[in-house]
């Protein structure tokens, strides 16, 4: 199966269609101004056994532990992380 080439603009306009083709085994070469910049390929060994393990206790219970002090501003940390990217 030949690799299909698509521009970024065309890919954005029909992403779901191209992803469906990749799911069926096709490789997509993504170009920008006619220069290759990325390749979208199907996953060979898809991980299917991922699951969510529920917490045994709520996070707020950590505050009740002696000797543990949480002084974190989660929103500030998230915004700082976004600024770094």
LUMKE-965993 format. One line per field, with one value per residue: x, z, y of N, C-alpha, C, O in turn. Coordinates in Angstrom, 2 decimals. Layout:
<sites>
nxx: [X  ...]
nzz: [Z  ...]
nyy: [Y  ...]
caxx: [X  ...]
cazz: [Z  ...]
cayy: [Y  ...]
cxx: [X  ...]
czz: [Z  ...]
cyy: [Y  ...]
oxx: [X  ...]
ozz: [Z  ...]
oyy: [Y  ...]
</sites>
This chain:
<sites>
nxx: [0.85  0.70  2.18  0.22  0.22  -0.35  -1.31  -0.89  -3.08  -5.10  -5.24  -6.16  -8.70  -10.02  -9.61  -10.72  -11.34  -8.80  -7.64  -9.23  -8.38  -5.74  -6.23  -7.09  -4.75  -3.22  -0.49  0.19  1.70  2.57  2.66  4.19  4.13  5.00  7.03  8.02  6.87  5.88  4.79  2.02  1.24  -0.19  -0.75  1.19  1.20  -1.29  -2.11  -4.31  -5.04  -5.23  -6.27  -8.21  -7.24  -8.95  -8.64  -7.72  -8.18  -9.40  -7.67  -7.66  -7.37  -4.69  -3.97  -4.57  -2.57  -0.02  2.71  2.81  2.64  0.78  1.20  0.38  -0.42  -2.44  -3.60  -1.91  0.44  -0.32  -0.79  1.80  3.17  1.97  2.89  5.57  5.64]
nzz: [0.00  -0.97  0.40  1.37  0.62  2.23  2.71  5.53  5.83  4.36  5.81  8.29  7.53  7.02  9.08  10.52  8.47  7.42  9.68  9.91  7.65  8.40  10.57  9.22  8.25  6.51  5.75  6.36  4.95  6.10  4.90  4.68  2.91  0.74  1.84  3.62  6.94  8.92  9.79  9.83  11.29  11.63  14.86  15.81  17.89  19.71  22.90  24.99  27.50  29.39  32.32  34.82  38.07  40.95  43.58  46.92  49.05  49.47  48.03  49.72  52.21  52.75  53.84  56.47  57.60  60.02  60.21  57.53  55.26  53.01  50.81  48.22  45.26  43.04  40.67  40.01  39.56  37.32  35.42  35.26  34.21  31.68  30.59  30.23  28.02]
nyy: [-1.18  2.13  5.08  7.80  11.27  14.35  17.74  19.99  21.74  20.42  18.05  19.01  19.79  17.40  15.54  13.32  11.52  10.89  9.75  7.50  6.11  5.57  3.93  1.70  0.80  2.34  4.57  7.97  10.75  13.84  17.10  20.36  23.20  21.69  20.20  17.34  16.82  15.23  11.90  9.85  6.91  3.59  2.09  -0.60  -2.59  -2.25  -1.05  -2.55  -3.18  -1.17  0.50  2.20  2.70  2.91  5.34  4.55  6.16  9.51  12.33  14.49  13.36  13.23  15.60  15.30  13.81  13.52  15.71  16.24  18.79  20.50  22.92  23.91  25.58  24.54  25.52  27.66  26.21  24.68  26.70  27.79  25.63  25.47  27.85  27.30  25.64]
caxx: [0.00  1.53  1.94  -0.50  0.78  -1.40  -0.84  -1.43  -4.40  -6.04  -5.37  -7.02  -10.05  -10.65  -8.81  -11.34  -11.19  -7.41  -7.42  -9.90  -7.48  -4.61  -6.76  -7.18  -3.40  -2.52  0.41  -0.05  2.83  2.05  3.60  3.98  4.79  5.54  8.13  7.50  7.13  5.43  4.20  1.03  1.26  -1.01  -0.05  1.32  0.75  -2.11  -2.28  -5.75  -5.31  -5.12  -7.44  -8.09  -7.26  -9.51  -7.89  -8.27  -8.59  -9.37  -6.44  -7.80  -6.98  -3.27  -3.86  -4.75  -1.39  0.85  4.01  2.69  2.02  0.60  0.98  0.53  -1.48  -2.48  -3.88  -0.68  1.37  -0.80  -0.51  3.25  3.54  1.54  3.77  6.86  5.54]
cazz: [0.00  -1.09  1.41  0.86  1.05  2.44  3.34  6.86  5.68  3.94  6.94  9.28  7.01  6.98  10.00  10.86  7.31  7.35  10.81  9.57  6.72  9.20  11.36  8.31  7.91  5.60  6.31  5.81  5.03  6.25  4.32  4.85  1.78  -0.06  2.54  4.63  8.32  9.86  9.22  10.72  11.03  12.59  15.97  15.54  19.06  20.52  24.29  25.25  28.89  30.28  33.15  35.89  39.40  41.84  44.80  48.15  49.92  48.73  48.16  50.88  53.44  52.97  54.70  57.86  58.09  60.86  59.62  56.10  55.00  51.59  50.51  46.78  44.52  41.85  39.51  39.67  39.00  35.98  34.54  35.07  33.29  30.34  30.11  29.86  26.76]
cayy: [0.00  3.32  6.10  8.95  12.54  15.34  18.98  20.26  22.35  19.38  17.14  19.65  19.84  16.08  14.72  12.04  10.63  10.40  8.85  6.24  5.42  5.08  2.81  0.56  0.36  3.25  5.56  9.31  11.67  15.20  18.06  21.78  23.86  20.59  19.53  16.41  17.23  14.20  10.70  9.23  5.46  2.84  1.47  -2.04  -3.34  -1.35  -1.43  -2.62  -3.56  -0.02  0.70  3.19  2.11  3.92  5.65  3.94  7.27  10.78  13.11  15.38  12.66  13.46  16.78  14.89  13.08  14.34  15.99  16.54  20.08  20.77  24.33  24.00  26.22  23.71  26.35  28.38  25.23  24.35  27.85  27.88  24.54  25.85  28.93  26.71  24.90]
cxx: [0.90  1.15  1.27  0.12  -0.34  -0.81  -1.50  -2.85  -5.45  -6.29  -6.31  -8.47  -10.78  -9.90  -9.42  -11.23  -9.80  -7.10  -8.09  -9.03  -6.29  -5.04  -6.85  -5.81  -2.61  -1.62  0.16  1.19  2.26  3.10  3.19  4.80  5.60  6.74  7.55  7.87  6.74  4.88  3.24  0.94  0.36  -0.15  0.00  0.78  -0.01  -2.27  -3.78  -6.06  -5.13  -6.40  -7.17  -8.21  -7.80  -8.65  -8.54  -8.81  -8.60  -8.06  -6.49  -7.38  -5.50  -3.06  -3.94  -3.55  -0.50  2.20  3.98  1.97  1.95  0.29  1.24  -0.68  -1.53  -2.75  -2.63  0.34  0.98  -0.50  0.97  3.72  3.14  2.42  5.11  6.80  5.48]
czz: [0.00  -0.01  0.75  1.43  1.14  3.11  4.70  6.75  5.30  5.07  7.98  8.83  7.02  7.87  10.26  9.70  7.20  8.50  10.58  8.61  7.45  10.02  10.52  7.82  7.00  6.36  5.60  6.03  5.05  5.75  4.67  3.78  0.96  0.58  3.58  6.04  9.33  9.09  10.25  10.34  12.03  13.70  15.72  16.69  19.98  21.93  24.59  26.71  29.88  31.08  34.21  37.22  40.35  43.09  46.00  49.09  49.08  48.99  49.38  52.18  53.74  53.90  56.18  58.42  58.90  60.18  58.14  55.94  53.50  51.41  49.02  46.19  43.17  40.59  39.07  39.05  37.57  35.00  34.27  34.09  31.86  29.75  29.64  28.50  25.58]
cyy: [1.24  4.34  7.31  10.22  13.56  16.57  19.16  20.81  21.31  18.40  17.72  19.64  18.50  15.10  13.36  11.05  10.06  9.46  7.49  5.43  4.83  3.87  1.54  0.10  1.28  4.21  6.89  10.16  13.08  16.17  19.49  22.48  22.86  19.88  18.59  16.87  16.15  13.01  10.12  7.77  4.74  2.26  -0.03  -2.88  -2.41  -1.91  -1.41  -2.91  -2.41  0.13  1.74  2.46  3.17  4.12  4.98  4.99  8.54  11.52  14.01  14.70  12.84  14.65  16.41  14.11  14.01  14.51  16.31  17.87  20.29  22.24  24.52  24.70  25.50  24.52  27.11  27.43  24.86  25.48  28.01  26.82  24.89  26.94  28.39  26.04  25.77]
oxx: [1.76  0.00  1.71  0.50  -1.19  0.08  -2.53  -3.73  -6.55  -7.42  -7.17  -9.38  -12.01  -9.59  -8.72  -11.05  -9.63  -6.38  -7.57  -8.95  -5.87  -4.29  -6.70  -5.71  -1.44  -1.94  -0.06  1.68  1.55  4.28  2.03  6.02  6.73  7.40  6.67  9.01  7.21  4.55  3.61  0.61  0.18  1.04  -1.02  -0.01  0.55  -2.53  -4.43  -7.23  -4.91  -7.49  -6.02  -9.15  -7.18  -8.03  -9.77  -9.77  -7.87  -7.43  -5.46  -7.07  -5.07  -2.10  -3.42  -3.54  -0.27  2.76  5.02  0.85  2.97  -0.77  2.18  -1.82  -0.76  -2.17  -2.34  1.04  1.85  -0.02  1.36  4.57  3.90  2.68  5.73  7.85  5.40]
ozz: [0.87  0.41  -0.30  2.60  0.26  3.96  4.99  7.51  5.84  5.27  8.51  9.65  7.03  7.46  10.23  9.94  6.91  8.32  11.00  8.73  7.16  10.14  11.04  7.07  6.74  7.48  4.39  7.15  4.13  6.11  4.91  3.75  0.55  -0.07  4.35  6.31  10.47  7.90  11.40  9.20  13.15  13.51  15.45  16.47  20.92  22.12  24.47  27.11  31.06  30.56  34.45  37.46  40.53  43.59  46.07  49.83  48.09  50.03  50.01  53.16  54.88  54.66  57.04  59.61  58.51  59.64  57.56  56.42  52.81  51.83  48.61  46.58  42.26  39.54  37.87  38.10  36.70  33.89  33.15  33.24  30.92  28.54  28.74  27.87  24.45]
oyy: [1.39  4.44  7.77  10.25  13.65  16.47  18.56  20.40  21.31  17.96  17.01  19.51  18.47  13.98  12.35  9.85  8.87  8.47  6.46  4.21  3.71  2.90  0.44  -0.87  1.01  4.61  6.92  10.28  13.48  16.08  19.79  22.35  23.14  19.07  18.99  17.25  16.17  13.10  9.92  7.42  5.22  1.98  -0.66  -3.80  -1.85  -3.10  -0.37  -2.88  -2.64  -0.10  2.11  1.71  4.21  3.18  4.87  4.76  8.64  11.36  14.26  15.38  12.63  14.70  17.13  13.78  15.16  13.55  16.61  18.06  20.26  22.73  25.20  24.43  25.82  24.23  27.19  27.81  24.74  25.24  28.34  27.08  24.62  26.95  28.97  25.87  25.28]
</sites>
